[in-house]
Amino acid sequence: MEKTRTLVLMRHGKSGYPEGTPDHERPLAPRGRREAGLAGTWITEHVGVVDAVLCSTAQRTRETLTATGLGGAARFEKKIYGGSADEIIEEILLTDSEVSTLLVVGHEPGITWTALELAEDDDSELARTIRHRFPTSALAVLTTDRDWADLVAGTATITDFCIPRAES
């Protein structure tokens, strides 16, 4: 019997721009930490337990993951930093088949491209929203009945999209 797997694609939180800091080493801004925390709460409430995490090696993605407060075994992969959809999907394919929910923390435009590449309907209302705007700390949730190793273009459904922001 096939089991449904959930993929959460998350863009890192808002980063700072300290002078002289290389892009890979840029930290989160205070707003980025707050919004990543809101994203973690949203994932817990709407998706559930995250079994595993695939995260870029960049400082801001690592800090985003920490700020979410989510658990799950984490694997840090440099390929996600600046990665294309194909490169990110290659890393997703390596996920253990026992993992039900995988969180990927990465960058633009790779996270958007990955969501749209995997989507069985890349012209749905959610897909159009994602194509138009995928700001910092935003999350796209996709589901598939395929094993991670069998995930290919057009085999997942975008089920949700969230832009976590504090109420004013």
C-alpha positions as CSV (number, residue, x, y, z in Angstrom):
1,M,0.0,0.0,0.0
2,E,1.3,3.4,-1.0
3,K,1.8,6.0,1.8
4,T,1.4,9.7,1.3
5,R,4.5,11.7,1.7
6,T,4.6,15.4,2.5
7,L,7.2,17.8,1.2
8,V,7.5,21.2,2.7
9,L,9.6,23.7,0.7
10,M,10.7,26.7,2.7
11,R,12.6,29.8,1.8
12,H,15.0,31.0,4.4
13,G,14.0,33.9,6.7
14,K,14.8,37.5,6.0
15,S,18.6,37.9,6.2
16,G,20.8,40.7,7.3
17,Y,23.5,42.3,5.1
18,P,26.5,43.0,7.3
19,E,29.2,44.8,5.5
20,G,32.0,42.6,4.3
21,T,30.1,39.4,4.9
22,P,30.1,36.9,2.0
23,D,26.6,35.9,0.8
24,H,26.9,32.3,2.1
25,E,27.7,33.6,5.6
26,R,24.9,36.2,5.9
27,P,22.9,35.8,9.1
28,L,19.2,36.2,9.7
29,A,17.8,39.6,10.6
30,P,15.6,39.8,13.7
31,R,12.5,39.8,11.5
32,G,13.8,36.6,9.8
33,R,14.1,34.8,13.2
34,R,10.6,35.9,14.2
35,E,9.0,34.8,10.9
36,A,10.9,31.5,10.8
37,G,9.5,30.9,14.3
38,L,6.0,31.6,13.0
39,A,6.7,29.2,10.1
40,G,7.7,26.5,12.5
41,T,4.5,27.0,14.4
42,W,2.4,26.9,11.2
43,I,4.1,23.7,10.1
44,T,3.4,22.0,13.5
45,E,-0.2,23.1,13.4
46,H,-1.0,22.4,9.7
47,V,1.4,19.7,8.6
48,G,2.5,17.9,11.8
49,V,5.7,16.3,12.7
50,V,8.7,16.8,10.4
51,D,10.7,13.5,10.1
52,A,13.7,14.8,8.3
53,V,15.2,18.1,7.0
54,L,17.3,18.9,4.0
55,C,18.9,22.3,4.4
56,S,21.3,24.5,2.5
57,T,24.7,25.0,4.2
58,A,24.3,28.9,4.1
59,Q,24.2,30.6,7.5
60,R,20.8,32.1,7.0
61,T,19.2,28.7,6.2
62,R,20.8,27.0,9.2
63,E,19.6,29.9,11.4
64,T,16.1,29.6,9.8
65,L,15.9,25.9,10.6
66,T,17.0,26.6,14.2
67,A,14.4,29.4,14.6
68,T,11.6,27.1,13.4
69,G,12.0,25.0,16.5
70,L,11.4,21.9,14.4
71,G,13.1,18.5,15.0
72,G,13.9,15.8,12.6
73,A,17.2,14.5,11.4
74,A,18.9,17.3,9.4
75,R,21.2,16.9,6.4
76,F,23.1,20.0,5.2
77,E,23.8,20.1,1.5
78,K,25.8,22.8,-0.3
79,K,24.1,21.9,-3.6
80,I,20.9,23.5,-2.3
81,Y,22.7,26.9,-2.0
82,G,22.1,28.3,-5.5
83,G,20.6,25.0,-6.6
84,S,18.3,24.5,-9.6
85,A,15.1,22.5,-9.2
86,D,16.9,19.5,-10.7
87,E,19.7,19.7,-8.1
88,I,17.3,20.1,-5.2
89,I,15.2,17.2,-6.4
90,E,18.4,15.1,-6.7
91,E,18.9,15.6,-3.0
92,I,15.3,14.9,-2.2
93,L,15.6,11.6,-4.0
94,L,18.2,10.5,-1.4
95,T,15.7,10.7,1.4
96,D,15.0,7.5,3.4
97,S,11.8,5.8,2.3
98,E,10.7,5.7,6.0
99,V,10.5,9.5,6.1
100,S,6.8,10.7,5.8
101,T,7.4,14.4,6.0
102,L,10.5,16.2,4.6
103,L,11.3,19.9,5.1
104,V,13.7,21.5,2.6
105,V,15.1,24.9,3.6
106,G,16.6,26.7,0.7
107,H,16.8,29.8,-1.4
108,E,15.1,31.6,-4.3
109,P,14.7,30.9,-7.1
110,G,15.4,27.2,-6.5
111,I,12.6,26.6,-4.0
112,T,9.9,28.1,-6.3
113,W,11.3,26.2,-9.3
114,T,11.3,22.9,-7.3
115,A,7.6,23.4,-6.2
116,L,6.5,24.1,-9.8
117,E,8.6,21.3,-11.3
118,L,7.1,18.7,-9.0
119,A,3.6,20.0,-9.3
120,E,1.2,17.9,-11.3
121,D,-0.7,21.1,-12.1
122,D,1.7,24.0,-12.4
123,D,-1.2,26.3,-13.4
124,S,-3.4,25.7,-10.3
125,E,-4.3,28.7,-8.2
126,L,-1.6,27.8,-5.6
127,A,1.0,27.3,-8.3
128,R,0.2,30.7,-9.8
129,T,0.5,32.3,-6.4
130,I,3.9,30.6,-5.8
131,R,5.1,31.6,-9.3
132,H,4.1,35.2,-8.6
133,R,5.6,35.6,-5.0
134,F,7.6,33.3,-2.7
135,P,8.9,35.7,0.0
136,T,11.3,35.0,2.8
137,S,10.0,32.3,5.3
138,A,7.3,31.3,2.9
139,L,6.3,27.6,2.7
140,A,4.9,25.5,-0.1
141,V,3.4,22.1,1.0
142,L,3.2,19.3,-1.6
143,T,2.0,15.7,-1.2
144,T,2.8,12.6,-3.3
145,D,2.0,8.9,-3.2
146,R,5.4,8.1,-4.6
147,D,8.5,7.0,-2.6
148,W,11.1,9.8,-2.4
149,A,13.4,7.9,-4.7
150,D,10.7,7.8,-7.4
151,L,9.8,11.5,-7.3
152,V,9.9,13.1,-10.7
153,A,8.4,16.2,-12.4
154,G,4.6,16.4,-12.2
155,T,4.1,13.8,-9.5
156,A,3.2,15.9,-6.5
157,T,0.2,18.1,-5.6
158,I,0.6,21.6,-4.1
159,T,-1.8,21.5,-1.2
160,D,-0.9,24.7,0.7
161,F,1.1,27.8,0.7
162,C,1.8,30.0,3.7
163,I,3.6,33.4,4.1
164,P,4.1,33.6,7.9
165,R,3.8,37.2,9.1
166,A,3.1,38.5,12.6
167,E,-0.3,40.1,13.1
168,S,0.0,43.8,13.6
